[in-house]
Amino acid sequence: MQRTTPPRPADVASVHPELAPLARQAVRLHPRAGRPSVHDGSVGGPLLWPADEEWPTCAEEHQHWEPPVSLDDVRRRRALLEAAWLRPREPHEDLLDADQRAYLDKLQAGHPAQAGPNALLPVAQLYLRDVPGLAGPEGADLLQVLWCPLDHHNWLPAARLVWRNAASVGELLTDPPEPADVEHYGNYVPEPCVLHPEVVTEYPAPHELPKELAARLHDWGEEQQKDSGAGAGGAYYQYELSVAPGWKVGGWGPWSFSDPSPMHCETCDAQYKPLLTVGSGEWGGGSGSWIPLEDREEPSGPTGLRSRANPPTVTIGRGYNLQIYVCPTSFDHPHLEVMQ
């Protein structure tokens, strides 16, 4: 099923014409639970990976705020909680019985961190044919994103970008290595999702606008709230009219708790451009107008462990975003990861 973002509650560029030249195209990926194959675009799905190509690993230093767990621990814990949330329960009946709680505690206990390299985990596979505006190196028609599912020096998983030509992949790797360690709560383990790409128009977050314009947009939002009796007040523009929440390609940065800082390629000093945003949710808080039309009807029964707003079950920080930036002059230059 396709996903359709409703029209914005206001045509902000008509009210504030200074925004018109700043409009950018973004592609909301709308990941939803599914069973993608290696030939599909996906989040958390299998990758089209050659059997004779080494699987990437991470040998960087990891930040272990709590003991890591295994990938199997995360899967078993999610399966246990999924079944518990879906089964009928009497009023005031506990979600888990005593044996299940004990088993869950065992799965969440963790283990000592391993000393060697950690295998990377598939995060996203994007076929350029499916994502308007996504361009790669000459001859490449596929972007694969993997990461080490542990916190690093920037409190984020360390991502790896792989561009390839799908037709040149011969025999496929069918049993890729799995990481021995993942973050304690499994926040960086995406559940398999199929994609429903949709092009939307974005404008910069207030953090990236001239102070005078940002102040006017704040005051305008306050006036909209007074007139309608609802809304996000001074944050109306930020939450409802500027940057789309969730997983997306391109667009603007979802700045929130931190202010933008200069981001330039360490190799050539070119200004980085947004490539991929990994969101902790596709809507929530003041961003309700971004809920796709197809997702507005509340389910009639239990929905299981997965949040409707976060089918991949990935959480960045305290519910923030990870945005990957790339150098516009060369795909061989290092990328940049920022929490926003």
N, C-alpha and C positions, 0 to 999 in steps of 0.2 A: 504494500500500500504506500502511495506517495505521501509526503508530508507537506502541508501548505501553511506557511506563516501568514497570519492575518495582516491586512494593511495596517500600517502604523496608525496609532490613534490621532496623530496630527501630521500634516505635511510641514515638518519643521524647517525645511529649506525655503519654503515660500514665506514663512513668517520671519526667518532670519536668513536672508539671501547669502550672507557671508559663508554659510555652510555648503552651498551648492558646489563650489569647486573642490570641496574636500570629500565628496562622496566617493566611496570605494565599493567595489563588488566583493562580497564574501560568499562562500558556499557552505551553508549549513549542512552537515553530514547526516544528521538525524539518525544516529545508530539505534537500532532496535533489535531485541533478542531474535536470534535466528541461527541457522546452521550454514554459514558461508563455506564455500570450497576455496581451493587455492586459486581458482579462476574468477573469484568474486572480489570486489572491494569489500573491506570489512574492518571492524575494530575487534581485536582479540581473536581473530580467525587464523587459520593456517596460511602460511606464506608460500608463494611460488618460489621455491628455493632449490637450486641445483644440487644434486647428490654429491658432486665432486667439489663443491665450494665449502670452505670451512665455516662453521657456525660461529658467529662472533661471541666473545666473552668480555667481561669487565674485570680488570685487575686494579682498579682505582681503590682508594681508601673509602670505606663505608662508615656511615654514622649509625651506630646501633643504639637508639634510645631505649629500646627494649629488645629482648632476644628475638632473633629472626625465626621464622617458621619455614616449613617446606611448602612447596607448591601443592603437594598432596594434602597437607594440613588445611590449606585454604579451601581447596575443593571439597574436602569432607565436611568442613565446618559449614560452608554455604549449602551443601546438599542437606545437611541435618536441619538447618534453620529454614530452608525452603520448604521441606516437607512439613515442618512444624507450623509454619505460617499458613500453609494450604489446607491442613486437616481441620475438620469441624471441631469446635471447642464449646463447651458449656460456659455460660457466664461465670466469670471469675476463675475459670480453670487456668492453671499455669501453662505457659507456652511449652515448657519442657518438663519431663518428669525427672526424678532424682538421677537415674542412670544416664539419661541424656545430658543433664547438666554436668555430671562427672566426666563424661566423654568429651563434651565441649571444653571443659577446663583443661583436659589433657591435650587437646588439639591446639589450644591457645597458649600452652606453657612455653613453647619454643624450644630452641636448642642452641648450643654454643655456635658462634659464627665460624664458618669454614675458613681455612687459610688461603686456599687457591683461588683462581679466577672463577667468576660466576657467569654461567651462561645467560645470554640475554633472552628476553621474553618478547614475543610478537605483540605489537601494540596496534598498528594500523597498516593496511594495504590499500593503496589508492591507485586505481587505473586512471590514467590521464583522460581516457575516453569518457569517464563518468563525472569528472570534476571540471567544469568550465573554468578556463583561465589558468589551470595548473600546468606549468611547463617545467621541463627538466632538461638535462644535458642532451645534446644531439643524439638521436637514436633511442632515447629512453622513453618508454611509455608506461612505466610502473614505478611508484614510490613505495618503499617498504620502511616502516619505522619500528625499531625495536628499542627496548631499554633494559637497563639493569634495575630490577624491581626493589631497590634499596635506596635509602637516603644517602646523598653524597654531600659534599661541602656546602652546596647551596640549598640543602634540604629538599632536593628533588631527585627523581630517578635520572640516571644518565642515559640520554637517548643516542641512538645511532641511525643515520639515514642511509638507505641503500637505494640507488637508482639503477634500474636495469631494463633491458628489452625483453619482454615476455616471450617473444617468439624464439629467442636464442637459448632459452632454458630447455635443456634436454631431459635426461632422467631426473626425476624429482626426489628430493629428500623427504622421506615419509615419516621418519621418527626423529625429529630434531632434539638435541639435548635440552634439558630443562634446568633452570637455575636451582642450585642446592639451597640457596637462601632467598627469601623474599621478606619484605617489610612485615613487621609483627602482625599488623591487622589486615594484611592483604590488600591495602589500598591501591597498590600499583598493579594488581592482577585484573586485567579486563576480561569480562565475560564475553563470549562470542556474540557478535552483532553484525547484521547486514546493514547496508547504508541506503539512505534515501536522499541523495544530494539535491539541494535547492538553492538557487541564487537569490540573494537578498542584497539590499543596499544599506551600507553603514556610514555613520559619521563618527568623527573622533570623540572619545570620551572627554569630559570637561577638562581633565588633567592635561590634555594635549592642545587645548585651545588657548588663545590669548586671554589673559585674565579678565579683560573688560567684557569680552564676548561670553566667557563662562559665567560671569556675574549676571549678565543680562538674561542668560538662559535659566539661571537659578531663580531670578526674580519672576521671570515669565512662568516658570513651573509653579511657583507659589500662587500666582494669579489664576492659573488653570485650576488649581485645587480649590481656591476660594469660589470660583464660578461653578464647579461641578460638585463640590462637597466631598470629593474622593481623590485618590491619586497619591503620588509620591512627593508632592510638594516641590521643594527646590531640587530634588533628585529626579524629577519627572523626565527630564531630557536624558540623563545618564542611564536610567534603568529601562525606559520604554522606547527611546527614539534614537539612540546612538549605536551601541555595539550589541550585536546579537549574542546571547549566552549559548553555552554548549560547545560541542565539537564542531570545528569549522576550518576551512582553508581560506587564507588571505584575510582581507578586511583590515580592521583596526585592532589595536591592543585593548583588552578588557581591563584597563587600569582601575584599581579600586582602593586597596589599603595602602598602596605605595604610589609615589609620583614617578613619572617617566624620568629616565636619565639618559644621557647620550649613549647610544649603542652603535659602535662602529667595529667593523671587521678588524681583527687583530693582525691580519695579513696585509690588507691593502687600505684600511681605514675608510672603506666605503660604508655608508649608513645601511644597517641591516634592514630587511623587510620581512614582514610576518609571513610565515609559511603555514604552520598548523597550530591550532589552539585545542588543547585538551581541557575540557570543562568538567567540573564536579557536578554539574546538573544543567539541564536544558531550560529550566525555568525555576522560579522560586523567589521569595521575597517580593520586591517591587516589579519583577519582570514578567508578570502574568500575561501581558498582551503578546508575548512571544510564543505562548503555547500553541502548537500547530492545531489547526481546525480539527484534524482527525483524532486528536488526543484530549479534546475538551470534555467528552462525556465520561463521567466517573464509571469505573467498572462495577458491575452488579454483584460480583463475588470477590473472594480473597485473591490477591495478586501475587502472593509469594514474597520472597526476600527482596527482589529487585524493586527499586524505586521507579515509578513511572517516569520521573524526570531524569533518572540516571541509569538507563539500562546497562551500560558497561560496568557499573558498580566501581568506578574509579573515583578516588577522592584525592585532590591535591591540597596539601596543607589542611587548613580548617575549612575546606569547601571553596578553595580558590581555583585559579586556572594556571595551567602550564602553557606558555606560548613559546614555540620554536621559531626563531628568526634565522634567515639565511642571508648570505652575501649576494648582492645582485650582480657582481662581476664574475664570480666563479663558483660553481657547485663543489669545487674541490676545497674551498676555504672552510675553515671551521664554522659550525653553526653556533647559535647562542640559545640558551634556555633561560626563561624568566618566569618567576611566579608573580601573578597579578590578581 
